[in-house]
Amino acid sequence: MGAILETKEKKVLVALNDSMSSKAVIEFIIRMPLRPETWHIYLLHILRKSSASEELMGRKFAAEQPDRMNEMLKKAKTILIQNGFCEDKVDIQIAEHEYPTITDGIIDQHQKQNYDMVVIGRKSMSKAEEFVMGDISIKLIRMLKGTAVLVVTS
């Protein structure tokens, strides 16, 4: 007897920012040979608490960040729709509050919504950079047991 394929809608969290890695994520999703009609994609930007050096960039820059990120998310949604994803199955949102780290934000959002998959972009880093900065993808894999974590490198 064959396995019954589950056709319920899958909730997919796609964490984005304005980096090349995020652009690579959208390009990868478009090319994936999976059935996008069963996906509900949540394009999400996590606001991270500003570091001391970022505070030096000024309040105006920080105040404009949600608007810039909202425009970036709208563009990503448009690209997905133009490539066959249903408009009513692609949502955009910016996290309601700032998190100490992007990892903390993704984990908190996952706990609130119980996503089936989390997709993130990752730039290539040297071993030294990974040691100093940490690796969000490894942290997510460890913390989000039972959830698919897709890491797209650029």
C-alpha beads as a LAMMPS data file, in Angstrom:
LAMMPS data file: protein, C-alpha beads

154 atoms
153 bonds

1 atom types
1 bond types

-500.0 500.0 xlo xhi
-500.0 500.0 ylo yhi
-500.0 500.0 zlo zhi

Masses

1 110.0

Atoms # bond

1 1 1 0.000 0.000 0.000
2 1 1 1.425 3.392 -1.019
3 1 1 1.890 6.335 1.300
4 1 1 -0.816 8.969 1.322
5 1 1 0.603 12.339 0.316
6 1 1 -0.314 15.097 2.684
7 1 1 -1.675 18.089 0.773
8 1 1 -2.297 20.532 3.608
9 1 1 -0.865 23.965 3.174
10 1 1 2.736 24.306 4.361
11 1 1 3.753 27.437 6.246
12 1 1 7.162 28.645 5.098
13 1 1 8.998 31.426 6.952
14 1 1 11.474 33.233 4.703
15 1 1 13.676 35.572 6.730
16 1 1 14.962 38.444 4.575
17 1 1 17.008 41.598 4.773
18 1 1 18.462 43.821 2.065
19 1 1 21.529 41.634 1.440
20 1 1 22.722 39.657 -1.569
21 1 1 21.972 36.499 0.431
22 1 1 18.304 37.452 0.628
23 1 1 18.175 38.059 -3.120
24 1 1 19.703 34.600 -3.610
25 1 1 16.966 33.126 -1.388
26 1 1 14.190 34.568 -3.559
27 1 1 15.923 33.409 -6.744
28 1 1 16.310 29.917 -5.277
29 1 1 12.658 29.698 -4.209
30 1 1 11.550 30.637 -7.717
31 1 1 13.689 27.841 -9.221
32 1 1 12.700 25.134 -6.715
33 1 1 10.889 22.193 -8.337
34 1 1 8.407 21.870 -5.480
35 1 1 4.666 22.527 -5.578
36 1 1 4.294 26.200 -4.641
37 1 1 0.478 25.931 -4.685
38 1 1 0.661 24.105 -1.334
39 1 1 2.929 26.729 0.238
40 1 1 1.952 29.790 2.230
41 1 1 5.059 31.941 2.303
42 1 1 5.683 34.485 5.042
43 1 1 8.369 36.976 4.036
44 1 1 9.654 38.348 7.314
45 1 1 12.217 40.904 8.345
46 1 1 13.546 40.686 11.890
47 1 1 14.439 43.972 13.555
48 1 1 17.627 43.625 15.582
49 1 1 18.494 45.888 18.489
50 1 1 21.030 48.465 17.360
51 1 1 24.644 48.072 18.347
52 1 1 26.686 51.007 19.612
53 1 1 28.314 51.499 16.196
54 1 1 24.920 51.464 14.470
55 1 1 23.672 54.080 16.915
56 1 1 26.397 56.349 15.523
57 1 1 24.723 56.171 12.075
58 1 1 21.972 58.239 13.531
59 1 1 18.374 58.097 14.560
60 1 1 17.120 59.088 11.120
61 1 1 18.710 56.032 9.498
62 1 1 17.247 53.776 12.205
63 1 1 13.819 55.385 11.918
64 1 1 13.774 54.831 8.150
65 1 1 14.812 51.175 8.373
66 1 1 11.274 49.696 8.744
67 1 1 10.121 51.608 5.640
68 1 1 13.160 50.442 3.625
69 1 1 12.657 46.844 4.742
70 1 1 8.930 46.999 3.963
71 1 1 9.752 48.123 0.401
72 1 1 12.294 45.297 0.088
73 1 1 9.666 42.769 1.243
74 1 1 7.102 44.168 -1.226
75 1 1 9.607 43.754 -4.077
76 1 1 10.326 40.159 -3.020
77 1 1 6.584 39.407 -2.937
78 1 1 6.123 40.913 -6.399
79 1 1 8.945 38.762 -7.790
80 1 1 7.390 35.605 -6.332
81 1 1 3.947 36.474 -7.739
82 1 1 5.418 37.222 -11.166
83 1 1 6.946 33.738 -11.048
84 1 1 3.796 31.765 -10.329
85 1 1 3.150 32.070 -6.610
86 1 1 -0.409 32.983 -5.598
87 1 1 -0.741 36.524 -4.273
88 1 1 -2.969 35.407 -1.393
89 1 1 -0.332 32.874 -0.294
90 1 1 2.549 35.328 0.073
91 1 1 2.461 37.591 3.117
92 1 1 4.947 40.206 4.243
93 1 1 5.633 41.358 7.749
94 1 1 8.209 43.041 9.901
95 1 1 8.668 41.649 13.395
96 1 1 6.703 43.672 15.925
97 1 1 9.682 44.367 18.145
98 1 1 13.473 44.278 18.064
99 1 1 15.424 41.162 19.056
100 1 1 18.955 40.894 20.452
101 1 1 19.901 38.682 17.466
102 1 1 18.350 37.609 14.174
103 1 1 18.429 34.018 15.451
104 1 1 16.376 34.983 18.517
105 1 1 13.827 36.683 16.267
106 1 1 13.470 33.725 13.911
107 1 1 13.102 31.274 16.800
108 1 1 10.496 33.469 18.520
109 1 1 8.509 33.900 15.304
110 1 1 8.664 30.137 14.692
111 1 1 7.375 29.420 18.202
112 1 1 4.445 31.800 17.639
113 1 1 3.448 30.423 14.215
114 1 1 4.871 26.860 14.083
115 1 1 6.229 27.038 10.530
116 1 1 6.886 23.852 8.547
117 1 1 10.057 25.280 7.034
118 1 1 12.400 28.189 7.684
119 1 1 14.434 29.571 4.789
120 1 1 17.414 31.869 5.301
121 1 1 20.232 33.223 3.204
122 1 1 23.855 32.975 4.204
123 1 1 26.914 34.575 2.708
124 1 1 30.040 32.503 2.462
125 1 1 32.281 33.072 5.465
126 1 1 35.757 32.006 6.386
127 1 1 36.242 29.749 9.409
128 1 1 37.543 32.746 11.348
129 1 1 34.429 34.805 10.509
130 1 1 32.178 31.912 11.546
131 1 1 34.057 31.586 14.842
132 1 1 33.797 35.300 15.640
133 1 1 30.285 35.986 14.321
134 1 1 28.639 32.618 14.867
135 1 1 26.498 30.785 12.376
136 1 1 22.765 31.509 12.397
137 1 1 22.030 28.422 10.298
138 1 1 23.665 26.019 12.776
139 1 1 21.863 27.666 15.694
140 1 1 18.508 27.347 13.890
141 1 1 19.085 23.695 13.022
142 1 1 19.826 22.970 16.685
143 1 1 16.876 24.948 18.052
144 1 1 14.110 24.204 15.521
145 1 1 13.865 20.445 15.922
146 1 1 11.231 18.887 13.672
147 1 1 11.314 21.841 11.278
148 1 1 12.996 21.912 7.877
149 1 1 15.688 24.587 7.744
150 1 1 16.791 25.553 4.241
151 1 1 19.985 27.572 3.982
152 1 1 20.763 29.257 0.648
153 1 1 24.366 30.408 0.301
154 1 1 25.477 33.272 -1.868

Bonds

1 1 1 2
2 1 2 3
3 1 3 4
4 1 4 5
5 1 5 6
6 1 6 7
7 1 7 8
8 1 8 9
9 1 9 10
10 1 10 11
11 1 11 12
12 1 12 13
13 1 13 14
14 1 14 15
15 1 15 16
16 1 16 17
17 1 17 18
18 1 18 19
19 1 19 20
20 1 20 21
21 1 21 22
22 1 22 23
23 1 23 24
24 1 24 25
25 1 25 26
26 1 26 27
27 1 27 28
28 1 28 29
29 1 29 30
30 1 30 31
31 1 31 32
32 1 32 33
33 1 33 34
34 1 34 35
35 1 35 36
36 1 36 37
37 1 37 38
38 1 38 39
39 1 39 40
40 1 40 41
41 1 41 42
42 1 42 43
43 1 43 44
44 1 44 45
45 1 45 46
46 1 46 47
47 1 47 48
48 1 48 49
49 1 49 50
50 1 50 51
51 1 51 52
52 1 52 53
53 1 53 54
54 1 54 55
55 1 55 56
56 1 56 57
57 1 57 58
58 1 58 59
59 1 59 60
60 1 60 61
61 1 61 62
62 1 62 63
63 1 63 64
64 1 64 65
65 1 65 66
66 1 66 67
67 1 67 68
68 1 68 69
69 1 69 70
70 1 70 71
71 1 71 72
72 1 72 73
73 1 73 74
74 1 74 75
75 1 75 76
76 1 76 77
77 1 77 78
78 1 78 79
79 1 79 80
80 1 80 81
81 1 81 82
82 1 82 83
83 1 83 84
84 1 84 85
85 1 85 86
86 1 86 87
87 1 87 88
88 1 88 89
89 1 89 90
90 1 90 91
91 1 91 92
92 1 92 93
93 1 93 94
94 1 94 95
95 1 95 96
96 1 96 97
97 1 97 98
98 1 98 99
99 1 99 100
100 1 100 101
101 1 101 102
102 1 102 103
103 1 103 104
104 1 104 105
105 1 105 106
106 1 106 107
107 1 107 108
108 1 108 109
109 1 109 110
110 1 110 111
111 1 111 112
112 1 112 113
113 1 113 114
114 1 114 115
115 1 115 116
116 1 116 117
117 1 117 118
118 1 118 119
119 1 119 120
120 1 120 121
121 1 121 122
122 1 122 123
123 1 123 124
124 1 124 125
125 1 125 126
126 1 126 127
127 1 127 128
128 1 128 129
129 1 129 130
130 1 130 131
131 1 131 132
132 1 132 133
133 1 133 134
134 1 134 135
135 1 135 136
136 1 136 137
137 1 137 138
138 1 138 139
139 1 139 140
140 1 140 141
141 1 141 142
142 1 142 143
143 1 143 144
144 1 144 145
145 1 145 146
146 1 146 147
147 1 147 148
148 1 148 149
149 1 149 150
150 1 150 151
151 1 151 152
152 1 152 153
153 1 153 154
